[in-house]
Amino acid sequence: MGQGFKWRQRHTAVLIVFMVWILSYMDRMVMAAAIPYIAKEFNLSPVAMGGVLSAFFAGYALFQIPGGILADKFGARKVMTGAIVWWSMFTAFTGAVGSLANMIWIRVLFGIGEGIAPAATWKALAVWTPMRERGTANGFMMASNALGPALAPLFVVAIMASWGWRAVFYSLLIPGILLAAWIWYGLPDKPEDKKGISPQELEELKEDTAALNTSKTALQMSFWEVVAEPAVWKSFLILFFSNITAWGFIQWLPSYLVKARGFELVKMGITASLPFFAGTIGFIFGGWLTDVPFKNNRRIPLIISQWFTALFLYLTYTAVSSEMLVIYQTIAGFFLFTATGIVFGLPMSAISKDIAGRAMGIVNTAGQVAGFLSPIIVGYLVQISGGGERSFDTAFIFLISTMLISSLVAMTFTQRKAEQSAAGKASAT
């Protein structure tokens, strides 16, 4: 009779990095929910609103690769702790700004802190999970990318209704300090340094190097050799185009509901959260798909999810009734985040933990460059469309197109089966 699930130290490690992502998405996504009301106070145009939303990504994208280099050099614990303290401070500073220029600079500096952290979380995940569990662990960790945006509008509505939008940003400082302390004392860079870890779990965490799809000993690889790995550069392109869609949808959905569909504050908060609650399930589902039924061909569920995302985005902006709009946008969120979770799982299951920081820093840079460009492009498309309920139509067509382009790149992704890699290694010895 098989043993049931037993909580292990690696599960605590995955929970910690999950909480890092939850906080990071809460801190960044409260801006998307608050921006319609900030825009009213500062009298911002749609392009200026897009500039505020994109300012975060200027710092965030630039520091993805440096964050990966730092994580590989100094370890995930130090990098994550410092990053969280930094970005939490600038989250609080956001609530004190008095001009558009100051708002943009504060958001850029906030983005720098958040930009250092992601590669360190993947580094920690690679160190703390065996290869066979990384897809599921990555799916659980990345579910935060949907759960954080799901919670953000509800959090914003609850705080802003009583104290205004500035209080929203002030209130997020303390959780950041507490999480940084948990990481420092609870997540060592080496599993053997963790108090209470068993010899059996340490043995399970030994990496199956035969399963890795790398062409050279990981520790000997230069930065450009990491870039040249097919699993890395193809994932870079796939994520770039899919994140154009994701960030356009995430950042502009609250404004679309308020400005084009006429939703009031509370209704907007609830409705804007639904695609992300669905996406939380989608992330976990996508991770399971890549570890179990499609572990040897992860591009199949990715491409299918991308096609369904495009379909339901089309149905969202063409929906006549508010009820059907809510249904379609929720389903679109499920497939969007299922696809995103699978994209991040592609390189994580094909690279060594020794290059995980650099590789994932490179891949995530693509997503954040897309995150910088997408809100500005969408804002421009909305502004030139003349206003009204149909002012977002061109923007939706643009987002659908970029998702379909990403699916075309995904069709070229090839993956060696673990047993094939092992066989190749055996034949060479």
Secondary structure by P-SEA (a helix, b strand, c coil): ccccccccaaaaaaaaaaaaaaaaaaaaaccccaaaaaaaaacccaaaaaaaaaaaaaaaaaaaaaaaaaaaaccaaaaaaaaaaaaaaaaaaaaacccaaaaaaaaaaaaaaaaacaaaaaaaaaacccccaaaaaaaaaaaaaaaaaaaaaaaaaaaaacccaaaaaaaaaaaaaaaaaaaaccccccccccccccaaaaaaacccccccccccccccccaaaaaacaaaaaaaaaaaaaaaaaaaaaacaaaaacccccccaaaaaaaaaaaaaaaaaaaaaaaaaaaccccccaaaaaaaaaaaaaaaaaaaaacccaaaaaaaaaaaaaaaaaaaaaaaacccccccccaaaaaaaaaaaaaaaaaaaaaaaaaaaaaacccccccaaaaaaaaaaaaaaaaaaaaabbbbcaaaaaaaaaaac
